[in-house]
Amino acid sequence: MCGRGGTAVPAAETPERALASDGAPAPDRSPHELATQVIEQAAERGLRVAVAESLTGGALLSALVAVPGASRVVVGGVVAYNTALKHSLLGVEQELLSRRGPVDGTVAVQMARGVRRACALPAEGALESPEWDEPELGIATTGVAGPDPDPQTGQPAGTVWIGVSAGEHDTSFRLDTLRGDRSAIRTATVRAALEALLSAVNSA
């Protein structure tokens, strides 16, 4: 878990899907294949990644660090499973969480922005450095894995938002309602988040 907090900022929610080079939807790839591409291509571009997770409970970060050489890219992550931690650790606005609940596009985007701030590193490599350097990319997952609906809003199992923060550009998108059991929903969310992260790496 990374330790520096901050106030996240809201951003527009824009649908975003991973595409093949010809503009067609990318073929399904395994989470490990996607994670490998993310690590390799981010390393080539000198990009670093921070991860904020709710329903995936660390599975997204685990997929990334399973790849050899992940330390060149992955800075760290925060599992903010409880709603209160989304505010205290990631800086998601309390009023937003109270009004719209944790399963929301703006919440996802603030999580992605907030984890970049939380996982900032000393700019000069020493802990006493007065300046902190944020990773270039943040990715966040929030949703309802089920089997029950979200207790605050009643949104059904399979409702998932993914937030991406890349440089000064923040965005989020909602997955089509995912089907299957709890494990299937979480696995599909990890895959979609890795696709979004790969797209952000390639656009950086």
C-alpha positions, 0 to 999 in steps of 0.5 A: 500500500502506498502512503501519501494522500491527497485530494482527487479531482473530478473529470469527464467520463468518456467511454474508452475501449481497447482497439486493434491497430485497424480500429476494430475491437481487440481480440480477447487476450488473457490477463497475463498476455495483456499485463505482459504487454503493459509492462513491456510497452510502459517500460519502453516509454519510461512510464510508471503505473499506480493501481487503485482497486475495490472489487478486484481486491488486489487482483489487478496489481497481482496480474501486473507484478506477475510479469518479470520486470514489473518493478520497472513500471509498477510503483504500487497500489491501494486496495480501498475495499471499504467506501470510507478508504476511498476518501481517506486514502485516495482523496475521493470527495466525501460528498460524492461518495455520500450522494452517488455511492462508490460505484460511479464513474467520477469515483473511479476517475478520482480513485485513479487520480488519487492513487497517482498522488498516493504513490508519488515517489521522492523526486531525487530518490531520497525520502527527505526530498521536498518534491514528490514525483507522481507516476504517469498513469493511474488505473482504478476499478470499482463495482459490484462483484455480487452476488448481492446488489450494491447496498447503497444504490441498489446497482446490480452485480456486474455493474463496473466502472474503470477509471484511468488517469494519464498525465493531465487527462482523466477518464472513466468508462462503464463496462456493459453489465457483466454476467457470471458469478463473483469470480467471473465478474472480477476476472472480466474486470481485471481483463478490461482494466488491463486493456484500458491501461494498455490503451493509455500506455500506447496513447501516452 
